[in-house]
Amino acid sequence: MKSFIKSMKEKQTLLILIFLYITLFIFWDFFWQDDDWTRALGSVALAVSSSLITLYFLFRTYKETSSGKLFWLFLFFGILSLAAAKTISGYYRFILDVQSSFLGWDDFFYVLYPIFILSAFISIVWRQRGAYNCFKLIFDIILFMIVLFSITWRYVGNHFVFDSAVEVVIYRYYSIYPVLDFGLLCGIIKFYSRSQWFGQSVLNLLILCWSLFFIADTAYLYQKLQGIVYPDVWFHALWGIGKLVLALSGILHREDIVKHHKKPTLAGKLQSYDLQLFVTYSLVVISLLLLFTELDEINSLAIGVLCCVILMSIRQIFSFLDHKELLKTLKEKNNKLEDMVYTDYLTSMPNRFRLLQDLRHLKKPCVVIINIENFRAINEFYGYQAGDQVLKDFAQCVVREALPYGYSVYRLSGDEYALLADGLEEEDCQKRILAIYEELEKTGFEIHGQEHHLFATFGIAMTADKPMEKAQMALRYARQCNFRVQMYRDELPIKNSHYDNLHWVKEVQEAVQEDRITLYYQPIMDLNTGKVTKYEALMRMVSRTGEIIAPGCFLPIIKKTKIYPRLTEVVLKKSFAFFADKDVEFSINLSAADISDGQVTALIMQLLQGSGLAERVTFEFVESEEFEDIRELASFIQSVKAYRAKIAIDDFGSGYSNFAHILTMDTDYIKLDGSLIKEIATNPSVLAIVESIVYLARKLNIKVIAEFVSSEAIFSTAQKIGLDEVQGYFIGAPKPDLL
């Protein structure tokens, strides 16, 4: 909060400085309008002052941001170079009263300025998209600037006369700056559709900044070409305002970070790829047309060049259409996959994941969990086919009775269903649920020609704080006490595992203190080579009697406490120490709690930097786990990837499997959830889901790993559908040593 207030004060201060800057320029220009030398001196002094102010705020932004520091550092050095160049040229011009020589020290710093500015924007692409996309960006920049510079200089050459070859070189040098400004302006606009790092307000200010630079540099070039000794000071004002606007963008970027925006608000649906193609090829066509107007006669060489450009353009258009078609296919398959994940396969009702998504948007939810009592007996007595039919009939009955009361109906799992409504009062909710319960109790369900009545238990929670958990607690209490309907209350004497929870918390605390946390390693086989190439580090606890305790006994409890990040620290230290002298890759599981813990992230960066193992480690995140701050996760991923560590999404298919989210995380692997892998050899529907995931992953250059490979049939199926790696007891059980 203090940081937010501080940035607000900085913003107010800078806005006042911008106002004073503009006011001083107006007054200075007015009072010295008859003295060009003094007017120019004041404008240069104010321009240098604006550079110093901008440098201060850019340096503050560099120091106080954890992500994108390189971007702000390069901007800082760019403005510093500009300030140095302006100061040196001003010294020659107004103190020594001589014209600085061409390619002097001021020109050296003027050359450094665009290099640093371009490096700033390239650094973003490098961190977010990798070296390949960075190379493409540099290539596009060079192509764009060459074409635009050629057109610009041809116009200048046709309309202005130069006295010497040196003058030609000088003015070509001056013309680079407006070309560069325009190119950067187009690049910043491109960020509107692709940036996950810049907020909309920051982008707006960057666009304003380089628009002012473009206008100022173009005006400066034009007046230089006109031979004006002391050009109009207004372009100096635009330079200064542009730099101060750049400083303001840094403050707003810090504000975005302090307010923990989950993602920046992007400006519309601008198709940047379309725009990029249109601008670049339009400039190429204009260049060709200008070239043809200069030719005395159209010869075979000119026709050949024109045909080549046309064919290259057509080829690029086809590539672009293929690209759009691929994106369309990916979107359609992702939508189908999303439907599969959100829909219960047996009843075609919304499932648990849809319920969790819908809960996010409700301020006063009413959650009701319905459990069919003794349903297992139906499966055992009549068979699973009859049981499945009963589940479908019961679901239709619940929908029929609940919808008139405004409830949405979901199937959670097995014999459990859920109702969801919003904004109900407790008394109204109880009346409606009792009415639904009575109707369900009266309804008979046919099983093999006989009518049976089912008995259900209802657990109700009317709270926005963990409603699912509390509805489950109410349901559990109702079943313990043989009630049919139970509303959750804080004072409920629920006979649950609270004592067990306290026991395990104490046990784990003591195990950490006494160094009784150990690691087992499960092999992962590369299906292309048939060899084990990596291991997953898995936690175990050793009791005082020497018994090995599996994490399933204590980890679900410990994850809800502050002890969990300390466990992660133990795993990190022991994993890096164990694999220090091994020539294999290894993976470590991380959670949202780990990423939010400063000690854990600091330890990870320390180990990556000093161990020499960064390129061999993979950090796994559970796909279904909730991350409160996606930007925090993205920042962490960027940081570890800077050391060439890898990212994997674990249990993929157990939650909302959104490929857009995967792209945001810049993942290298996805590990398919065991619930899918267990059935790929026997269930065609599950196999179709897995094949869809593999297809999409291939297109996105992401490797797919199958977990819980427990039989030869599953292993063979995994090979046939093209999975990259497999893990499970069929390959090898977790052991304290490597294979």
N, C-alpha and C positions, 0 to 999 in steps of 0.2 A: 504493500500500500504506500509506503514511504517513497519507493522508487517511482510509483505512478504519479504521486503528487509532485515529486521533484521534476519529472519529465514534463508535467503540465506547466510548471513554473518556467522551465526552459523554453517551452513552446511560446508562452506569452512573451517572454523576454525577446526571443528571436523575432516574433511578429512586430514588436515595438521597434527593434533594430531595422527591420526591413522598411517600416514606415519612415523612420528617421533617415535612412539611407536615400530613399526616393525623394524625401523633402529636401535634404541637403543638395542632392543633384539638381533639383529644379531651381533652388535659390542660387546655387553656384553658377549655373548656366545663365540665369537671368541677369545677375549682377556683373558677370564678366563676358557678356555676349559680344562686346566689341574688342575683346582681347583674346585671340585664338590661343596664344601660348599659355596664358593663365588658365583659360578654360580647360585646355588639354591636361595641364599639370594637375588641376583639382580632380579631374575625372580619373586620371591614373592613380592618384593617391587614394581616392575612394574605392577604386577597383581593388587595389592592394589590401585596403582595410577589410573589404568584404571577403577577400581570400583568407585573411587571418582569422576572422570570425568563423568562417566555414571550416577551417582547419581545426579549430577548437572543438566544434560540435561533432565533426567527423571522427576525431580522435576519441571523444567521449563514447560515441556509438561503437567504435572498434573495441574499446576496453570493456564495455558493459554488455555486449552481446556474446552469447555462447556459440551461436551458429552463424555462418557466413562472415566470420571475422575477416577473412582474406579479401572479400569484396570491399568492405569499408576501409581496409588498410590500403588497398590499391587506389581507391578514390582519394584517400588522404594524400598519398604521394603524388597523384595526378594534380590535385589542386595546389600542393606544395611546389611542384615544378612550374605550374602556371604563375604562382606568386613570385617565384625566383626569377622567371623570365621577364615578368612585367617590371620587377624592381630593377633588374640589370638594364633593361632597355630605357627605363625612366631615368636611371642614373646617367647613362650616356647622353640622353636627349635633353634633360633639364639641368643637370649639374655640370657635366663637361661640355654641353652644348655642341656635341658632335653626333653624327649619324653612326650608329653601331654597324660594324662590318657584317656583311652577309656570312652566315655560318659561324657567327661568334658565340659567346657563352649564352646569350639570351636565346639564340636559335636552338642551341643544344637543349635547353630546358623546355622550349616550346615543342621540340620533337619528343621529349620524354613524356609530356602531358598526354598525347593520344595513346602512347604505348601503355601507360598505366591505366588509363580509362578503359581501353579495350581489354586489358588483362583482368580488370575487375569483373566485367560481364562474362568473360570466358571462364573465370574461376567458378562462377555459379553453375555453368553448364558442366564443367569438369566434375564438380562435387555431386551434382544431381543426376547426370546422365552418363558419365564416364568418358574415357579418352576418345572412343570412336565418334560419339556425337559432338565432342569438342572439336575434333578434326573437321567434321562436316561443317560446323559453324564457322571455323576459320576459313575454310574453302569458300563458303557462301559469302562471307564478309569480303574476301579478296575479289571474288567475281563481281559482287555488287559494286564495290568501290572502283574497280577498273572501268566498268561500263559507265558508271555515273561520272567519273572523272573525265573519261574520254569525251562524253557529250558536253560536259561543262567547259572543258578546255577548248573544244572545237568552237563553241559559241564565243568564248573569249577571244580566240584567235581570229575569228571572222569580223569582230566588231571593234577590236582595239589594235593599235600599232605599237610595237616595241622598238626601242632604239638599239638594243644589243641582245646578244644571246644570254648574258647574265640576267638581264631584266626578264627574259622569258622564263628562266629557271626560277627566279624569285617569285614571280606571280603564279607559276604552277605550284610552287610550295604553298603560297597563301590559299590557293583554291582547294587544297586538301582538306582544310578545316571545315568549311560548310558541307563538303561531301561526307566527311566523317560524322559530323553532327546529324545529318539526315539519315545515314546508315544506322547510327545508334538509336535514333528516334524510331525507326522501323523495328529495330531489335527489341526495344522496350515495349512497343505495342504488341510484339509477338509474345511477350511474357504474360499478357492478359489472358491468353488461352492455355498456357502451359505451366506457369509458375505456381508452385506450391509453397513458395517461400516469401514472395512479396505480397503484402496486403494491397488492396485496391487503392487506398489513400496514398501509400508510398509510391505506387506506380503512377498515379495521377501527377504527383509532384515531380517525379523523374521525367515524365513526358513534358511537363511545363518547363522544367529546367533546360532540357535539350532543345525544346522549341525556341526558347529565348536565345540559347547559344547559336542555333542555326540562323536565326534572324540577324543576330549581331555579327556573326562571322561573314554572312553574305553581304551585309551592309558595309562592313569593313573592307572586304575584297572589292566591292563596287567602287567605293570612294578612293581606294588606293589606285584602281585602274583609271579613275578620273583625274589622278594626279594631285589630289588635295593634300597639302602639307600637314595641316592639323585637321584631320577629319572630324566630323560631327561627334560630339561626346555622347550622344544617345546610345550608341552601341556599347560604350563603356558601361552605361547604366544597366543595359540589358545583361551584360556579362555579370555584373555584380549581383543583380537580382537573381539571376539564374543560379549563381553559387550559393546565395543565401537560401534559396528554395531547396537546393541539394542538402544543405545542412538541416533544414526543416524535415526533409524526408527521413533523415537519420533519427531524429527525435521521435517521429511517428512510428518508425520501425521498432524503437525501444518500447514505445507505448504498447504496440501490438504484443510484444513478448511479455510485458508485465501483466497485461490483461489476460494472457493465456488463451488467445484465440485458437480454436481447434484447427481452423484453416482460414486463409485469407479469403475475403469476399472478392471473387473474380468478376470482371466487368463484361457481362454478356457472353455470347457464344461465338465470338469472333473466330473464323476459320483461318488460323494463321498460316497454315500450309498453302491454302488457296492464295492468300494474299502474297506470300513469299514468291510463289511461282509467277503470279500475275505481274508483280513489280519487276522481278528479275528479267523475265522474258520480254516484257514490254520495253524495258530499257535496251535489251539486245536488239529488238526489232527496230527501235528508233535509231540505234547506232548504225544498223545496216542501211536504213533508208537515207540517213545522212551521208553515209559512205557512197551510196549510189548517186546521190546528187552531186558529189564531188568528182565522179568519174567522167572523163571525156567521152569514153565509149564503154559499152557493156561488153566485156570479154568473157571467155570461157572460165577464167579463174574466179571472176566475180560471181558468175552463175553457179559455179561449183560450191563456193563458200555459202551462198544463199541456200542452195539445196541441202547442204550439210546441216546448217542451222535449223532449217525447217524439219528435217528428218530427226535431228536430236530433240527438237521441241515435241514432235509427235511421240517419239519414244518416251520422253519424260511424262507426257500426258497419260500414255498407257500405264506407265509405272504408277502414276498417281491414282489412276482408276483402280488398278489392282490393290493398291494400298487401301483405298476406301472400301473396296469389296471385302478385303480381309477384316477391316475394322467392323464392317456390318456383320460378317459371319461370327466374329468373336462376340459381338454384342448379343446376337441372337442366341448363341450357345450359352453365354453367361446368363441370359434371362431364363433359358430353360433350366439351367443348373440352379438358379435362384428359386425357381418354382419348385424344383425337386426338394431343395433344402427347406423351404417354408411350408411344404404340404405333406401331411401324413399319407403314406402310400396306401394304407388299408382303407381309411374312411374318406380320403380326399378332403379332409378338414384342415384348417390351419393347425400348425404344430407348435411345439414349445418355443421354437426360435421366433416364430411370428408373434407369439404372445409376448416374449421379451422385447421385441421391437416395438410392439404397440404400447407396451407399458411406459416406454420412454416419453411418450407424448401426453400422458395423463397426469393431471395435477392432484386429483382426488380419486384414485382407482379403488374399485371394489373387486377383489379377486376371490373366486370360489373354486376350490379344488374338490372334484367328485371322485370317489373311489368305489368301484364295485366290490362288494364284500364276497370273499370266497370264490372269486372267479377262477382261481386255479383249479378248483374241483370240477368246473365245467370242462376245462381243457382235458383234464385227466380222465373224466368219465365219458365224455362225448367225442373227444378228439379236437385237434387244433382247428380243423376246417369248420366245425360247428361253432367253436369258440370265436373264430374270426367273424362269422356271420352274426353272432350275438353282439359282438363289439360294434359292428356296423349298424345293426338295428337299434342298439342302445344310443349310438351317436345321433341317428335320425330323430329318435324320441327326444333327446336332450335339446336338439336344435328346434324342434317343433314347439317345445314348452318354453324355452328360454328366449327365443327371438322376440315374441310379443312383449316381453318385459324389458327389452332394450339391451340384452346381453349378447356379446359375441362369444362363440363357442369354439374351443380348441381341444385337440387330443394331445395329451402330454406324453404318455407312454403306457404300454400295456393296458391296464384296466383303469387308467386315470384320465379324467377330462378336466377342463377348466372353463369357467365363465368369467367374463370381464366386462365391467361397465364403469362409467365415470360420473362423478358428481352426485352420487346417491347419498341420502341420509341413512343412518343406521337402521332406523325403524322401517323405512321403506324397503331397504335391502333384505331385512329379516323376513318381512311379509312375502316378498317375491320369491325368496329362496324356499320358504316353507311351502308355498303354493306349487313350485316346481317339484319339490321333493314328494309331495302328496300325489301329484299326477304320475310321477315315475313309479311310485310304489303301487299304484293301481294298474299300471300297464303290464300286460303279459307278453312274454317273448317266446316264440315258437322254436323248439329244439327237437328235431327229428319227429315232427308231428305232435309233440306234446307242448302244452303251455306252461311256462315257468315264470315266476316273479323274481325279479332281482332286487337285492337290498343294497342301497348305496349310502355312503357317509359323506357329509359335506363339511369342509373346513373353510371358514370365511375370514378374510382380512381386509379391513378398510383403512389403509394407511399407504402413504407414498414411500415410507421407509421399509425397504425389503419386504414388499407385500407377498411375494412368492414364498419366501422362507417362513413368514408368519402364518400364511394360510396352511402351509404344510404342518407347522406346529399345532395349529388348531385342529387339523385333520387327525394328527397323531393322538392328540389328547382325546378327541371324540372316540377314536377306535379303542383307546385304552379304557375309557369309561363306558363303552357301549352306547354312546349317544349317536343320534343320526345327524344332527346339525350342531355346529359349534362355532361361535364367533370368537376371534382371537382377542384376548385382553392381556395386558402386561402382567396382571396378577395371576394368570393361570398357573396352577401347580403342575407344570408339565413334567412328566417322568421321562426325561430324555438323558442324553449323554453328557450333561454338564460336568458331572464328577469325572467322567472319563477325559473330558477336555482338559480339566485342570491337571489331571494326572500326567497327560502327555506333554502339556506345556512345561511342567516341572522336569519331566524326564529329559526332554530335548535341551532345556537350558543347562542341565547338569552335564549332558553328553557333550555339548559345545565346550563347556568349561574344562571338561576332563579329556578332551580330544578323543571322543568315542564316535565321531562321525567319520565314516570311511566311504570309499568309492568302489563301485563295481563298474565294469566296462563291457558293454554289449557290442559285438562286431556288426559292421555294416558292409555288405558285399556289393561290389560294382558288377552289375550283370554283363557289362561289355567285356570285362576281363576275367570274370569268375573268381576274383581275388578280393580278400578283405582289405579295404583301403582306409577305413576310419572306424572309430569307436565312439559310442555315446557314453558320457560319464553319468552314472546313476548313483544317487545317494543311498546309503544304508546307515543304520544306527546299530552300534554294538552295545548290548546290555552289559551290566556289571558281571554277569555270569558267562559272558562270551557269546551269547545268542545273537544272531544276525536278525535285525528287525527291518522288515520291508517298509518303504516310505508310505505305502497305503495306510498303514496303521496310524501315522502321526501327521503326515504332510497336509491333508485337508484341514486339519485343525490349526496347525502352525501357520498356514498361509493367511489366516485371519488375524495373526498377531504380528507384533513388531520384531519377533525373533527370526522370522523367515529371511529377511535380508542378511542377517548374520550367518545363517546356514549357507546362503548363496556365496558369501565371502569365503567360507571354508571350502566349498566345492571349487571355487575359482582358484584359490591358492594351491590346493592339492592336485587339481587337474593340470595346471601349468607346470607344477613341480614334477609330476609323474611323467608327462610327455616331453619333458625338456630333452631327454636323450633318446627319444623314440622317433622313428622316421615314418610316422603315420599322422593322419588328420584326426581331430577329435571334436566333439560337439558338447555344448553345455546348455542346459535349459535356463531361461530367464523368464521372469514374470513382470507384470505391470508394477508391482511393488518394488522390484529390483531397480527398474528404470527410474522410479521416483525417488530412490534412495541415493543421496549424494555420495555416501561412503562406498556403495557398491560400484557406481559408475566411475568414481575416481580410481578405485582399485583396478577396474577393467582397463582403463586408459593406461594406468601405470604398468600393468602386466603386458599389454599390447606393445607398449613402447620399449620395454626393457628386456623382454623375454626372448625375442627373436622367433616367436611362435605365431605371430599374428596371421600369417598367410595359411596356417594349418588349422585355425580354430573356426568353428561355426557356432553362432548363437541362435538358439531355437526359441521361438515364441509360440504360445498356444493360440491357435486361430480364433477360438471362441471366446478368449478372455477379453474383458472390457478394458480398454485403455482410455482413461478419462481425458488425457491430453495427447492427441495424435501428434501434435507438433513436437512435444517432448520426445515421443518415440522416434519421429522422423529425424530429429536432431541427433539422438543417440546413434541411430543407424548410419547417418552421414559420418559421424565421428569415428565409429569403428571401421567403416568401409574405407576411410582415409588411410587406415593401416593395412588394408586389403583383407580384413576379416570378412567372413561370409555370414549370410542371414538365412535362416530356415523358418518356415511356418509349420508348427507341429499340429497334429490332430486335425489336419485339413479335411473338411467335410463334416466336422462335428458341430460347426457353427455356421454363421452367415458367410458363405464362401463367395466373396465379392472380388473379382479379378482386378477391379479398379483399385481396391484397397491393397491388393498384392503389389500392384505397380507403385503405389504410393510408398510402400515399405521397401521397394527395391530389393525384393527377395531373390536369393540364388536357388533355394530348394523349397519344395513343399513336401511334407511328410503326410501321407494319406492316413486318415484315422483308422484305427483297428476295426471299428464297427463296419467299415466298408470292406477292408481287406479280407476279413474273415469269411465274407460271402461271395467274393468274386468268382470262385470256382463253382458255385452252386446256384447263385441267384442272377439271372440274366439282367434284371433291372439294375442291380448294384454294379454289375460289370459294365453296363452302358454308361452309368454315371462316371465310373473310374476312367473309361475310355475317353469320355468327353473332357475330363480334367486333364488327362495326358495330352490330348489333342491341343487344348488351349495352352498348356504349359510349353509344348513344343514351339508354338507360334511366338511365345513370349521369351523363349530361350531360358526357361526355368527347368531345372532337373526335378524329377519326381521320385520320391522314396516311399516304399511300402513298408509299413510297420506291421507287427503281429503276423509275420509269415511263419506259420506253425506247421505246415504240411507240404509234402511234395506237390500236391495238386495246386495249392495256392502259389507255390514257387513257380511251377510251370506256366500257370496263367499269367503271372507277373511278367515272365519272360516274353510270352506271346504278344502281350499288348504293349510292349515297349517301355516298361518302367526302367529307370536308370539304376536304381540301387534298391536293395531289400534288407530288412532287419527283422529278426524274430528268432524264436527258439529253434526253428528249422536250420537257421544259419549258426546260431550259438547263443547260449544263455548268458546273462550277465555274470561275470566272474571277477575276482579281485586282480587277476592277471590277464594279459593279452594272450590271444591264441598263438 
